[in-house]
Structure formats: C-alpha cells, structure tokens
Amino acid sequence: MPEGIDSGYIVRVAIALLFVAGMIVAAVWAMKFRYNKMDVGTAQTLGVRQKLAIDSKHSILVIEYGEQEILVGVSPAGLTTLYAGSHAKNADNLNDDLSAGDNFEDILNVESNKL
C-alpha cells in the first residue's frame, strides 16, 4: 500500500460508497413506488386531436381532454382559447373552406361561423 494510506481509511471509503449507493437505490425505489400510486390514467385523455398550420408562426389546435374539446389559437404572443365545449361541431373538418392564402383572422372567422 502507498505510504500514508492505511487499511482503516480504505474500509471507511468503501463503507461510504456503499452507503451512497444504498441511498441512490432507496431513492429510485421510492420514486417508483410513488409513481405507481399516482393516477396516471388521466394523462392519457389529453391530446391534440387536430392541428391546422396557418403559417410558420400561427396555427389552430383542437385539444381533446376527456369529453371536452378546446379550440386554441397559437401565435408568437401565446395561446388563445377560441372555443371550449363538449365535442365542437365540425372539429374534424378544420381544413374545409380554407385556402393556403387565408390569413389568421379569416381562419378564425370561418371557424367561429362553424361553431
């Protein structure tokens, strides 16, 4: 052994490493145990049903949460709720009556008229 390192020091380092490894294993087990107790079934009911890209910065989303649908406008300024209700009328047909040259206001007017 190198000079200045005794067997007691090596034993203390080994015990400290085992203690740290044990704490990591205990933390991982606790997180798994807690995660399994959480109700993760509700997270599966949230999803984007349909997306209509207006241009590179603007789009309209139909978000479905359980039985509720939310029509959301997305822009650089943020999100805007356009409609919220249970199963929006014509939500599957967001592309109807729209052309590539329409601007954001035209699309909002078309979608508002559908609702």
Phi, psi and omega in degrees: 000147177298156181291137179094350178248117179256170183294332178296321178296316180296321178295317179297319179295317180296318178295319179296318178295318177296321178297314180297316178298319177297321178294321178295315178298318179296321179294317178296317179298317181296320179293319178296318180297316181291320180296320180293334179280339182287152177274095182268359180292331181289334181292336181281348181272356180260129179192159175274117182279319181205148179228135176240113179276120178280306173210197184290343183244348184235142176203166177238133180240143168253112181257131181251127177229101184064239179267358184258143175239141181232127176266121187236134172264131181245128178215172177300335180284342180138200180257143177229126176283120181264326180200141175222130179184183178268118179049083180302140179296137177059026180294332179285345187245047181294335182278348179295145175064016180239142175243168183295338182274355180293143176265178187300319181295320178298317181294319178297321178295317179298313182292325177296322179292328178293328183277000000 
